[in-house]
């Protein structure tokens, strides 16, 4: 056992965090103790994002900054993993000589053996292959007392969106075995998780690669039986696969929260067709979800400035956002990623126009969000108490069932005695643009 410390820096989306936790577990098995202080770590692990060029720049800047600890800190080994490695491969060997080891997305599960080989004298710095591994979750590090956790149910993606590199970075869609998922869910709950957030590149495609119908519905029904699990949340649900069976299961569940993340990307049929998104009418699917799941909160993401998007198309998108009134909305200006079909499309929208359109939608959403949250004032709702507010260290914070971790707003608890990790009743007392204030009443 090496008995040294290691630090993790995880970039990108929550799906990356699940891979990071798996690699952390392998470091612990090698005898490393995890530390939050990067300057004190003998080994620094960076799990990168490579989805957008802006994320790649962030990843490279982060790696170069952390490489400084090899001279000024305790760092002896710098390991870089994830999507950026998968995207650029051998090019990184010369670009980042400071890095000792590089692992692509299909090798995160093999970090332990790679480090052992390196310590035994291997000169190999890069392990990369076409992604085909499916992690069964067995080696994922579980934090004792965690109240919320992400759980990945599949790897890769079978969709072919014109703007996206994920199939190239993550490989084809591959579902995990339901038995492995349920085993992991029970372990997470045994460690204190009250909430499980289900993630994949496309959660609604779960089981489709094996020809299984309604596999996601069956999985949700099985999760319903796990004692002490209180909230189950579905993220990254492809709109075409929101079935009546899924809507009915969510509406009847005691544990699946009334929340759905459906990345619609746009509302104009011509733009959606050019994006490679199939033909579901976004307004129709939103109406079906809202009518089938009372009180549901919807999150979506939209892309503005996609090639060929006219001013009339943008006005249609603006009217759609106004009519639909999403509880949560992410807006991205189109980024022409090399290697994607969209990067080669004509009729490019100027970047400054795309950014201005993004600002318009975000400002519109700010008002929609505030009005939605103001309607909650005075209501008594369950809140997952998470810990002390990072800026005060005095007031507790938490989340309502209609707020996903990291991407949505929070609850600032201004009165009452709460226990982090518990779901308790609260009365909402005030609303802001994206957050609410509340007083705790008692356990739910």
N, C-alpha and C positions, 0 to 999 in steps of 0.2 A: 504494500500500500504506500502511495507516494506521500500522503499527509501534507499536501499543499493546498492553497486556496485557488479557486477559479471564479471568474465573473462572467455573466451572460449579458450581452446587449442584443435584444431582439427587435428587429425593424419590420415594418409592414403590418399586415392584417392579422386578426386573431388566429387564422389558420396557421400562420407562421409560429405563433406562440405555442401551439400544441407540439410542433416539431422541436421547438426549443426545449420544452419540458422533457421530451424524450431524450435529447442529447444531454441535458443536465443530469438525468438519472444515470446515464452511462459514465459521466464524469465522477459522480458520487461512488459508483461501483469501482472506479479506479482509485478511489481514496481521496479525491479532492473534496474540500469543504467549500461550499458556495459562499461568496461574500458580495455585498452590495457595493463595496468600495473597489472600483476598477483599479485604482492606483496600487492596491495591495495584492492583487491577484498574480499568481505565478502563471496561470493560463487564462487568456481572454478568448471567449467564444463569441463571434458575431454572426447572427443569423440574418441574412440580407434579404432585401426585396429587389426584384428585377422586372416588375410589371411595367413600370413607366420609366422613361429616361430620367425624370426628376428623382424617382426613388433610387435609381442606380447612382446618380450623383450624390445623394444623401448617404448611400451605403459606402461609396468610395471615400467620401469626406470623413465618415465615421471611422473607417478602417485606418486611414492615415493618422487621424487624431489619436486613436488608441495605440497605434504603433509607436507613438512617442514614449509610452510607458516601458518599452523595451530598453530605453536609454535612461529615463528619469524615474521609473518605478520598479516594481518587482517582476514585471512580465518576462517570462522565459519562452513562452510559446503563444503565438497568435494564430487562432483557427478561424477561418471564414467559411461559412456554409450557406446553402439556400439558393434562391432563385437567381441572384446575380451570378453566382458561380455556374449554374446550369446554363445561363444565357450566353456567357462570354468564355467559359472554359479556359483553354490554354492561353488565351490572350492575357489573362490575369497574372500568369506566372512571371512575365517580364514587367508588367505594369505595376505589380505590388510585390516586389522582392522581400518586403518586410514580413510577409505572411508565411508561416511555416507550413500550414496545411489548408487545402481547399477541398470542400466536399459539395457535390451536386445534390439536387433534391432527392435522388434515388439512393443516396448513401448516408443520409442523416442517421439511420438506424445502426450504421456500422462505424460510428465515430470511435467507439472503444477500441475496436481492433485496429483502426487506422493509427491511433495514438500509440498503441502498443508496438506496432510495426515500426513506427517512426523512432520510438525510444530504443528499439532493438537495432537501429542502424540503417533502416530503409531510407533511401534518398527520394522516394516518391513524395511529391507534394500535392498532386491533384488526383482525385477519384471522381470520375464523372461518366455517366452512361445514360442511355435513353431511359427516362423514368418508368419503372415497371413494378417497384416494390409497393406492397400494401402493409403498412404498420398495423400490427394487431393490438397495440396499446399496452402490451405487457411490460415494456421497459420504461413507461412514462413515470417521471418523478411526481409524486403527489405531495402537496404541501399540507401538513397537518393543520386542521382548523379552517381550511379554505371554505368560504360560504358560497362561492360561485366559480364555475369552471367551464371551459370550452371542451367539447367532445367532438372530434372529427369522425365522420362516418364513412368517408370515401376519400380517395386520392384522385387527382387529375380531372380532366374535363372532356366531355364528348361533344360539346357545342363548338361551333366554328364561327364565332363572332368576328367580323372583319377587322375590328380594332384591337383584338386581344391576342396575347402571346402565351396565355396559360397552358393550352394543350402542348405547346413546344417546351415549356418550362417544367410542367408537371406530368406530362404524358396523358394517355387516354384515361377515361373515367374507370375507376376500379373501386367497387364497393367493399367495405370491410364485412366480415362475417357478423351476423347479428349476435351470435353467442359471445364473440369477443367484445363487441360494443357493450352489451349488457353486463359482462364481467367487469369492464372498466367503469361503467356507471355505478355499479355497486361499490367498487373500491373508492371512487370519488365521494360517494355519499357517506361511506364509512369514515372518511377523513374529515367529514363535516360539511360537505357541499349541500346546500339547500336548493341550488339552482344549477341546471345543466343547459348550456347554450350549444345547440346542435349546429355544427358547421361542416361545410364541404364546398367545393366550387359550385356545386348544384345539389343541394340537399334533396330536392324533389326527384332527382334521378336515381336515388338510392335503390339498388336491386335491379335496375333496368339492364345493366350489363350482364346480368345472369338470367334475364328473361323473367324476372319475378314481378308479378303485378301487385300493386298496393303494398310493397315492402316497407315503405315509410310509415304507412298507417299501422302495419303490424308491429313495427318497432316502437311507435308511440304507445300502442296498447300495452306492450310489454314493459315499457318504462313506467307506465301507470301503476304497475304492481310493486314497484320498489318502495319499501317503507322509508320514511323520513326524507324522501325526495319530494319537494314541494312545488318547484317551478321548472318547467321544461320550455325552452324557447327555440323557435325555428328561425335560422338565419339563412340568407342566400338561396331563396326559393325561386326557381325559374318560373315565370308567369304561365307558360304553356302547360306546365305540369301541376298546376293547382287544380286538383280534381274535386268533384262533389264529395267523394269519399273522404278526402283529406279535410275539407271544410267541415263536414259533419263530425268527424273524429275530434277536431279541435274544439268545436262548439260544445261537444258532450263531455270533454275531458275535465277532470278535477285538477289536473296538474299542468297541462299545456296552456300557457298563458295566452290571452287574446292579443297576440302580437305576431306580425308576419313581415319579414323583410323580402320584398320582391323587386329586384333590380330591373326596372322597365326600360331604362335608357332613353326613351323618347316616346312620342305619341303619334307622330305623323307616319302613316303607312309607308310612304316612299322612303323615308329616312330609315325606318326599321328594316325594310327590305334590303337597303344598301348596307346596313350594319350586319346583315346575316341573321337577324332575329326573325323568328317565324311569325305567323300571321295573327296571333291572338290580339284582339282589340283590347288595349290597356284599360279603357274605361269600363268595358264589359266585365273584365276579370276583377277590377276593383269593386264594382257594384255587387258582383257575386259573393266576394269575400265579406263585404260589409253587411249584406243582407243575411248571410249565413252564420256570421260570428258576431253577435251583439257586443258593442263596445270595443271592437278590435282596434288596435293601433297599427298603422301601416307605415313602414319605412321603405323608401325607394331611392334609387340613384339615377341621375339623368346626365347625359352628355350633351353639351352645347357646342356649336361650331363644327359639327361633323361635316365632312365634305358635301357640298350641295345644299346645306341648310340655308334657306333663304330667310329674309326678314319675315315673310308671311309664315314660314314654318316655325320660326321662333315665337311669333305672336300666338300661333296655335298652341305651342307648348306652354306658353305663359298662361293662356286661358285654361288649359287643362289642369295646371297646377292650382290655379285659383278655384276651379270647380271642384276638384278632387279633395283639396285640403288635407294633404298628407300630414300625419302627426310628426314625421321625421323625414328629412330630405337631404341627400347629398348631391351636390352639383359639381361636375368636372368639365373643364374646358378640354376639347379634343386634343390629344397628343398623338402626332403621327409616328408611331413606333416602327422603326426599321424591322422588316420581316413580316409585317402585317399587310393584308390586302388594302386596308384603309389608307396606309401610308402612300400607296401608289395611285390613289383616286384623284381625279381632276376636281376642279371647282373648289379649291381649298378656301376655307373661310380665314381671313386674316386673324392672327393670334390676338391682336388687341380687341377685335370685334367679339371673338369668343370669350375673352376675359370680361368684357363689359356685359355680355349676355349672362354670364355666370353671376356677376354682381347683382344684376336685376332680379334673377330668380332667388338668390339667397336673401335679398332684402324683402322680397315678397313672402318668402317662407318664414322670415323672422316674425312678421305680423300674424301669419296663420298660426304659428306655434304659440305665440303669446295668447291669442284668443282661445286656442284649444286648452291651454293650461289654466287660463282664468276661469274656464267652465268647471274646473276641478275644485276651486276654492270652496271650502265648507264641507266637502265630501270626506267621509272616513274610508280610508283605503289601506290595504296591506303594504308595508314597506320593508325591504330587505336592508337591515342596518349593516353598513359595511365597515365603518371605522371613523376616525376623526378627520375632519376637514384639513387638507394639507396646508392651508394658509392660516388656520387659526389654532389648530391642536387643542381646541376647546369644544367646538361644536361637532356633533356627529353628522355623518352624511349617509345616505342610502339611495335606493332606487325603487320606484314603483314597478309593478309588473309590466307597465307599458313603456319602460325605459330599459334598453339593452345596455350592457356594460361598455364603457369606453366611447361609444359612438353617439349616445343620446345624452339628455340632461340628467340631473341628479336631484335628490331631495336634501335640502339643508334643514337639519333637525334643530329647531330653536328652543324647544322646551320638552321636558320629559326625560325619563331615565331609560336608556336603551342598552342592549348588549350586542356588540358586533357579532354578526353571524346569525342573528335571529330575525325571523319575519314577524313584525309587530304591526299593530293597528296605529294609524296616524290620522290626524285631521289636517288637511291642507289649509294653510292660513294665508298664503300669498303666492303670487305667480310672477315670474320674470319671463324673459324671452324664451329661454330653454330650460330653466330650472324652477323648482317650486320650494317654498318653505312649508314646514309642517311641525306639529307638536305630537309627540308620542302619547298614546293612550294606554295600551296594554298589549300583551301578546295576542296574536291573531288566532 
